Amino acid sequence: MSKDLKKDSRKVRIASPGAADPLDSFRAYCQLIRLPNLFTSAADALAGFFVTHPRIAETDLSSLWVIVFSSVAFYAGGVVLNDWVDREVDRQERPHRPIPSGAVSARAAWKLGVGFLLLGLILAALVAWQRQNPWPVIVAALLTTTITFYNFWAKRFFVGPIVMGLCRAENLLLGASLGIGKIAAFWPVTLALGVYVVGISVFARRETERSPRRNLAAGLCLMFAGLGILGVFPLTAQRVVVGQERLWLLLAVLALWMLVRGVWTLADPVPRRVQITVTQAVMGIIVLDAAAVFVTHGPLGALPVLALVLPTTWAARWIAAT
């Protein structure tokens, strides 16, 4: 074979569609499911479970991990369907995202999103059957409905952030579903998480353009309100193992960090600063969840939840969280 023919054959192999880098495809799917944020969903489920289980039995742990995976599946399904619904808008505003860039087909994204929601329902139903308690599947069905309502209608209107906060609150309730009869004791945790996430959603509402400062300020105020509501939890919790002042100190540190980030973003509300602050605020969800567990189980109980900051931070270094 001549040198020219050899060169031509190499060009054909390089241009072949089968030569696509598998790592790029894997990364696209990780971006589609917002890999860093999956750990925050797990933190919600863990927090809901621990605040309703003062003492953990072996049978409780066997159900816990199924509930956590159910929670993660719901989050993944929700964000995949979010991108599927937004695929035409993203072609203009975020062409680098997996679907508009062509890294993941719209058909594959649809199947993946629906599949994750079904998996979440199946896992919750399994726990309900094992424990002879209907609440896990009831909450899972409610969460599926809310996720669908948000993606296909609410996100386009002013109620979008509220419904987003409701999704997170229901996610925590999924973790608490086996002890949901104690809701009078842990309602501040559910409300605090919901309000905090509404704040994040308001803050991130215009993250692809220069954000109005009033939106950013409103979002920050709602996040601070969520932290303030959590400060009430020691007054309602059935079991308190740490002083209220220690919880307030932890929440004050988180609030101070968000204030510094918020002021930095308000000074120049360009997309990059907004997105960085949103990523930090999303990681703050893990700290908020850990703080709730801190009240009922102390530092050692809160540590497994707080440790989820590590994989979240690692994943966020190569996969965008927003």
C-alpha positions as CSV (number, residue, x, y, z in Angstrom):
1,M,0.0,0.0,0.0
2,S,1.4,3.4,-0.9
3,K,2.0,6.2,1.7
4,D,-0.9,8.3,0.3
5,L,-3.3,5.4,0.7
6,K,-2.1,4.7,4.2
7,K,-2.7,8.4,5.1
8,D,-6.2,8.3,3.6
9,S,-7.1,5.2,5.5
10,R,-6.0,6.8,8.8
11,K,-8.1,9.9,8.1
12,V,-11.1,7.6,7.5
13,R,-10.7,5.9,10.8
14,I,-10.3,9.2,12.7
15,A,-13.4,10.7,11.1
16,S,-15.5,7.6,11.8
17,P,-18.4,8.2,14.2
18,G,-17.3,5.2,16.2
19,A,-14.2,7.1,17.2
20,A,-16.1,9.3,19.7
21,D,-14.4,9.4,23.1
22,P,-16.4,7.3,25.6
23,L,-15.1,9.6,28.4
24,D,-16.8,12.6,26.8
25,S,-20.1,10.7,26.5
26,F,-19.8,9.6,30.1
27,R,-19.2,13.2,31.2
28,A,-22.2,14.4,29.2
29,Y,-24.5,12.0,31.1
30,C,-22.9,13.0,34.4
31,Q,-23.7,16.6,33.5
32,L,-27.2,15.7,32.5
33,I,-28.0,14.2,35.9
34,R,-26.1,17.0,37.7
35,L,-23.7,14.5,39.4
36,P,-22.5,17.0,42.2
37,N,-26.1,17.7,43.2
38,L,-27.1,14.1,43.7
39,F,-25.2,14.1,47.0
40,T,-27.3,17.0,48.2
41,S,-30.4,14.9,47.5
42,A,-28.9,12.0,49.5
43,A,-28.3,14.5,52.3
44,D,-32.0,15.5,52.4
45,A,-33.1,11.9,52.6
46,L,-30.5,11.1,55.4
47,A,-31.6,14.2,57.4
48,G,-35.3,13.3,57.1
49,F,-34.5,9.8,58.3
50,F,-32.3,10.6,61.2
51,V,-34.4,13.4,62.7
52,T,-37.3,10.9,62.8
53,H,-35.3,8.0,64.2
54,P,-33.7,9.0,67.5
55,R,-32.3,5.4,67.8
56,I,-31.2,3.5,64.7
57,A,-31.9,-0.3,64.5
58,E,-30.5,-2.7,61.9
59,T,-33.9,-3.0,60.2
60,D,-34.0,0.8,59.9
61,L,-30.6,0.9,58.1
62,S,-31.7,-1.7,55.6
63,S,-34.6,0.6,54.6
64,L,-32.5,3.7,54.8
65,W,-30.3,2.9,51.9
66,V,-33.2,2.1,49.6
67,I,-34.8,5.4,50.5
68,V,-31.6,7.3,49.8
69,F,-31.3,5.7,46.4
70,S,-34.9,6.4,45.7
71,S,-34.3,10.1,46.6
72,V,-31.3,10.3,44.3
73,A,-33.2,8.7,41.4
74,F,-36.0,11.3,41.8
75,Y,-33.5,14.1,41.7
76,A,-31.7,12.7,38.6
77,G,-35.0,12.1,36.8
78,G,-36.2,15.6,37.6
79,V,-33.1,17.4,36.3
80,V,-32.9,15.2,33.2
81,L,-36.6,16.1,32.3
82,N,-35.8,19.7,33.1
83,D,-33.2,19.7,30.4
84,W,-35.4,17.8,28.0
85,V,-38.2,20.4,28.4
86,D,-35.6,23.3,28.0
87,R,-33.8,21.8,25.1
88,E,-34.9,24.4,22.5
89,V,-34.2,27.3,24.9
90,D,-30.8,25.8,25.7
91,R,-29.9,25.8,22.0
92,Q,-29.8,29.6,22.3
93,E,-28.7,30.2,25.8
94,R,-26.6,27.1,26.8
95,P,-25.6,25.3,23.6
96,H,-22.8,23.5,25.5
97,R,-25.4,21.5,27.5
98,P,-25.6,17.7,26.7
99,I,-28.8,17.8,24.7
100,P,-28.4,20.9,22.5
101,S,-24.7,20.0,21.9
102,G,-25.8,16.6,20.6
103,A,-23.8,14.6,23.2
104,V,-27.1,13.1,24.4
105,S,-30.1,12.7,22.1
106,A,-33.4,14.2,23.2
107,R,-34.9,10.7,22.9
108,A,-32.3,9.1,25.2
109,A,-32.8,12.0,27.7
110,W,-36.5,11.5,27.8
111,K,-36.2,7.7,28.4
112,L,-33.5,8.3,31.1
113,G,-35.6,11.0,32.9
114,V,-38.8,8.9,33.0
115,G,-36.7,5.8,33.9
116,F,-35.2,7.5,36.9
117,L,-38.7,8.6,38.2
118,L,-40.0,5.1,37.8
119,L,-37.0,3.7,39.6
120,G,-37.6,6.1,42.5
121,L,-41.2,5.0,42.7
122,I,-40.3,1.3,42.6
123,L,-37.7,1.7,45.4
124,A,-40.1,3.6,47.6
125,A,-42.8,1.0,47.0
126,L,-40.3,-1.7,48.0
127,V,-39.7,0.0,51.3
128,A,-43.4,0.5,51.8
129,W,-44.0,-3.2,51.2
130,Q,-41.1,-4.4,53.4
131,R,-42.1,-2.2,56.3
132,Q,-45.8,-2.5,55.9
133,N,-46.0,1.3,55.8
134,P,-47.7,3.1,52.9
135,W,-46.1,6.5,53.5
136,P,-42.9,6.0,51.5
137,V,-44.9,5.3,48.3
138,I,-47.4,8.0,49.1
139,V,-44.7,10.6,49.4
140,A,-42.9,9.2,46.4
141,A,-46.1,9.6,44.3
142,L,-46.5,13.1,45.5
143,L,-42.9,13.9,44.7
144,T,-43.3,12.5,41.2
145,T,-46.3,14.7,40.7
146,T,-44.6,17.8,41.9
147,I,-41.5,17.2,39.8
148,T,-43.6,16.7,36.7
149,F,-45.8,19.8,37.5
150,Y,-42.6,21.9,37.9
151,N,-40.9,20.8,34.7
152,F,-43.9,20.9,32.4
153,W,-45.7,24.0,33.8
154,A,-44.7,25.8,37.0
155,K,-41.1,26.7,36.0
156,R,-42.4,29.1,33.3
157,F,-44.2,31.2,35.9
158,F,-43.5,33.1,39.1
159,V,-44.6,30.1,41.2
160,G,-41.6,28.1,39.8
161,P,-39.2,28.8,42.8
162,I,-42.0,27.9,45.2
163,V,-42.6,24.5,43.5
164,M,-38.9,23.9,43.4
165,G,-38.7,24.4,47.1
166,L,-41.7,22.1,47.6
167,C,-39.8,19.4,45.6
168,R,-36.9,19.6,48.1
169,A,-39.2,19.6,51.1
170,E,-41.0,16.5,49.8
171,N,-37.6,14.9,49.2
172,L,-36.8,15.3,52.8
173,L,-40.2,14.0,53.7
174,L,-39.4,10.9,51.6
175,G,-36.5,10.3,54.0
176,A,-38.8,10.9,57.0
177,S,-41.7,8.9,55.6
178,L,-41.2,5.9,57.9
179,G,-41.6,8.3,60.9
180,I,-43.9,10.9,59.3
181,G,-46.3,10.7,62.2
182,K,-43.7,12.8,64.1
183,I,-44.1,15.7,61.6
184,A,-45.1,18.0,64.4
185,A,-41.6,17.6,65.9
186,F,-39.6,18.1,62.7
187,W,-41.7,20.6,60.7
188,P,-39.0,23.4,61.1
189,V,-36.5,21.2,59.2
190,T,-38.9,20.6,56.2
191,L,-40.0,24.3,56.1
192,A,-36.4,25.6,56.5
193,L,-35.1,23.4,53.6
194,G,-38.1,24.4,51.4
195,V,-37.6,28.2,52.0
196,Y,-33.8,27.9,51.6
197,V,-34.2,26.2,48.2
198,V,-36.8,28.8,47.1
199,G,-34.2,31.4,47.8
200,I,-31.6,29.5,45.7
201,S,-34.1,29.3,42.8
202,V,-34.9,33.0,43.0
203,F,-31.2,33.8,43.1
204,A,-30.5,31.6,40.1
205,R,-33.6,32.7,38.1
206,R,-31.6,34.7,35.5
207,E,-28.2,33.0,35.8
208,T,-27.5,33.0,32.1
209,E,-27.5,36.8,31.9
210,R,-26.7,39.8,34.0
211,S,-29.0,39.2,37.0
212,P,-31.2,42.0,38.4
213,R,-29.9,42.9,41.9
214,R,-33.4,42.8,43.3
215,N,-33.7,39.1,42.4
216,L,-30.4,38.3,44.0
217,A,-31.2,40.3,47.2
218,A,-34.6,38.6,47.4
219,G,-33.0,35.2,47.0
220,L,-30.4,35.9,49.7
221,C,-33.1,37.0,52.1
222,L,-35.1,33.8,51.6
223,M,-31.9,31.7,52.1
224,F,-31.3,33.5,55.4
225,A,-35.0,33.0,56.3
226,G,-34.6,29.3,55.8
227,L,-31.6,29.2,58.1
228,G,-33.5,31.2,60.7
229,I,-36.4,28.8,60.6
230,L,-34.1,25.8,61.2
231,G,-32.9,27.6,64.4
232,V,-36.3,26.9,65.8
233,F,-35.9,23.1,65.5
234,P,-34.5,22.5,69.0
235,L,-37.7,23.9,70.4
236,T,-39.9,21.3,68.6
237,A,-37.6,18.3,68.4
238,Q,-38.5,15.2,70.5
239,R,-34.8,14.6,71.2
240,V,-32.2,17.3,71.6
241,V,-28.6,16.3,72.4
242,V,-26.9,19.7,71.8
243,G,-27.6,23.2,73.0
244,Q,-29.5,25.6,70.9
245,E,-26.7,28.1,70.9
246,R,-24.4,25.5,69.2
247,L,-26.9,25.1,66.4
248,W,-27.2,28.9,66.1
249,L,-23.4,29.2,65.8
250,L,-23.3,26.7,63.0
251,L,-26.1,28.4,61.2
252,A,-24.4,31.8,61.7
253,V,-21.2,30.5,60.1
254,L,-23.2,29.3,57.0
255,A,-25.1,32.6,56.9
256,L,-21.9,34.6,57.0
257,W,-20.4,32.6,54.2
258,M,-23.5,33.1,52.0
259,L,-23.5,36.8,52.9
260,V,-19.9,37.2,51.7
261,R,-20.7,35.3,48.5
262,G,-23.9,37.3,48.0
263,V,-22.3,40.7,48.4
264,W,-19.5,39.6,46.0
265,T,-22.2,38.7,43.5
266,L,-24.3,41.8,44.0
267,A,-21.2,44.0,43.4
268,D,-21.0,42.6,39.8
269,P,-24.0,40.3,39.0
270,V,-22.5,38.6,35.9
271,P,-23.4,35.0,35.1
272,R,-20.2,33.5,36.3
273,R,-20.4,35.1,39.8
274,V,-24.1,34.1,40.1
275,Q,-23.4,30.5,39.1
276,I,-20.5,30.2,41.5
277,T,-22.6,31.5,44.4
278,V,-25.5,29.2,43.4
279,T,-23.1,26.2,43.5
280,Q,-21.9,27.3,47.0
281,A,-25.5,27.7,48.1
282,V,-26.5,24.2,46.8
283,M,-23.6,22.8,48.8
284,G,-25.0,24.7,51.8
285,I,-28.0,22.3,51.6
286,I,-25.8,19.6,52.9
287,V,-24.7,21.8,55.8
288,L,-28.3,22.7,56.6
289,D,-29.2,19.0,56.6
290,A,-26.3,18.1,58.8
291,A,-27.2,20.9,61.2
292,A,-30.7,19.3,61.6
293,V,-29.1,15.9,62.4
294,F,-26.7,17.7,64.7
295,V,-29.6,18.6,67.0
296,T,-30.9,15.1,67.4
297,H,-27.8,12.9,67.1
298,G,-24.9,15.2,67.9
299,P,-21.6,15.7,66.0
300,L,-21.0,12.0,65.3
301,G,-24.5,11.6,63.9
302,A,-24.2,14.7,61.7
303,L,-20.7,13.7,60.4
304,P,-21.9,11.2,57.7
305,V,-24.3,13.8,56.3
306,L,-21.7,16.6,56.4
307,A,-19.1,14.3,54.7
308,L,-21.2,14.4,51.5
309,V,-19.6,17.9,51.0
310,L,-16.4,16.1,49.9
311,P,-17.8,14.1,46.9
312,T,-20.0,17.1,46.0
313,T,-16.9,19.4,45.9
314,W,-14.9,16.8,44.0
315,A,-17.6,16.2,41.4
316,A,-18.2,20.0,41.0
317,R,-14.6,20.4,39.9
318,W,-15.3,18.7,36.5
319,I,-19.1,18.8,36.3
320,A,-21.2,22.0,36.5
321,A,-23.7,21.9,39.3
322,T,-26.1,24.4,37.6
